Amino acid sequence: MRYLPHTSEDIDLMLKAVGADCLDDLFSTIPNDCLSKDDLALPEALTEWELDSHMSTLSGAMAVSPDYKVFMGAGSYEHYIPASVSYLLGRSEFVTSYTPYHPEVSQGTLQAIYEYQTLAARLLGMEVATASHYDGATALAESLLMAVRVTKKGKVAVSSLIHPFYRQVVRTYFEPTGYEVIELPYLKNGLTDIDGLDELNDLAAVAVQSPNFFGCIENLKEIGEKVHNKEALFITCFTEALSYGLLKNPGSQDADIVCGEGQSLGIPRSFGGPALGMLASRKKYMRSLPGRLVGQTKDLDGKRGFVLTLATREQHIRREKATSNICTNNSLCALAAAIYMASVGGTGIKKLAELNHDRAEYLKQELKKAGFRISFESPTFNEFVVEFPEGFDLVYDRLLKKKIVAGLPLSIYYPELVNHYLLCVTETMSKNDMDALVLEVKS
């Protein structure tokens, strides 16, 4: 049934209040050459049954149908998700989550966020974590702004091996601020070149991604020492949260702030969203954290309760005093990650990480045996770069027709890396899938 909340009389009154004669007057500022004069070319209406059938047909033709084998990660990863995640997320009290302004009636939402903060802090090896960020890119930008607030310095340096989309978001955030963003080049081994840090002054922070965009594992301990010698904050970024089931967490590598993408923790790819921005830091920087922080307390009867301990965003305080003007109640995605981490457990995350690493190594070695060059010899997690021969783009297109996505061409983001492809393998890929890919690229 159609829902039309306003009668024609209501509309006339509203138009009169704003000084317009008709609805078209509301769009008078749009140039004529930008207006569509024709009716929309919409098909005839379908019955509900016909529409269901039509949507099923469309979904079967999509390039993301289950029979596609996608060897591409680049910040979004295909992982098995336990049934407990979707089941619990589907409960009405969670699906209808809202910003928990009133703790006396929001204990469930507040506790869910608190549990997520605890698990995220443990995974990343940090003392405090928030749950208010859209995705890894905004979490990185917020981390860099946080570092500027803490140090009162005017420059930040970011590795060129941080995800290209993340770096673009950082530039967008920083362009109107007057602070300078410097990009650090990369070495032939696929790691960040930090030698240039010696020549930089007034440095607030250095941000490095590990595993980086090429899948290579950075030496965070070494980088952290050099950054701290410059009296700057060390920020580590990630796109694959599961890697810390196998790698040493950033907290143990002297990171001051850790940020990245939590999509791997129980959130499906879903055409690129939603995502989960994760951000954690040392406790001494807690009051500079963007967004808000849920804390544990006791009520008048001495019973455990939860409250918004810190809420320094623009909805809570004056906009110019806010630590962030672009954060949200991301609690449903945070809850998905919490349920995932609790369901899989510490041992399970370690085993999953080992599976991801080992399967990627298998494909890497098989491609090497087939005569293809692995571009960077540094250790990797579940992604790596392969150099294919000239004209591989034609092979790539042929594989697409066979429902195989053979990685991401890197020349889009790194023009010097023509014929280099970033391949990814997770636990969802079988040995037969990988053998089939090797056979196809050889033929």
LINSULDA-V52971 format. One record per run of one state. SS is the DSSP state (@ for helix, = for strand, . for the rest). FROM is the first residue (numbers start at 1). LEN is the number of residues. If there is no record, write none. Layout:
SS_FROM_LEN / SS_FROM_LEN
//
This chain:
._1_7 / @_8_11 / ._19_4 / @_23_5 / ._28_4 / @_32_3 / ._35_13 / @_48_14 / ._62_7 / =_69_2 / ._71_12 / @_83_7 / ._90_2 / @_92_4 / ._96_7 / @_103_3 / ._106_1 / @_107_18 / ._125_3 / =_128_6 / ._134_2 / @_136_16 / ._152_3 / =_155_5 / ._160_4 / @_164_12 / ._176_4 / =_180_5 / ._185_1 / =_186_1 / ._187_5 / =_192_1 / ._193_2 / @_195_5 / ._200_3 / =_203_7 / ._210_6 / =_216_1 / ._217_3 / @_220_10 / ._230_3 / =_233_6 / ._239_2 / @_241_5 / ._246_4 / @_250_4 / ._254_3 / =_257_5 / ._262_8 / @_270_3 / ._273_4 / =_277_5 / ._282_1 / @_283_6 / ._289_3 / =_292_7 / ._299_5 / =_304_8 / ._312_1 / =_313_1 / ._314_5 / @_319_3 / ._322_2 / =_324_1 / ._325_6 / @_331_39 / ._370_3 / =_373_2 / ._375_5 / =_380_1 / ._381_2 / =_383_5 / ._388_4 / @_392_10 / ._402_2 / =_404_2 / ._406_2 / =_408_2 / @_410_3 / ._413_7 / =_420_5 / ._425_6 / @_431_12 / ._443_1
//
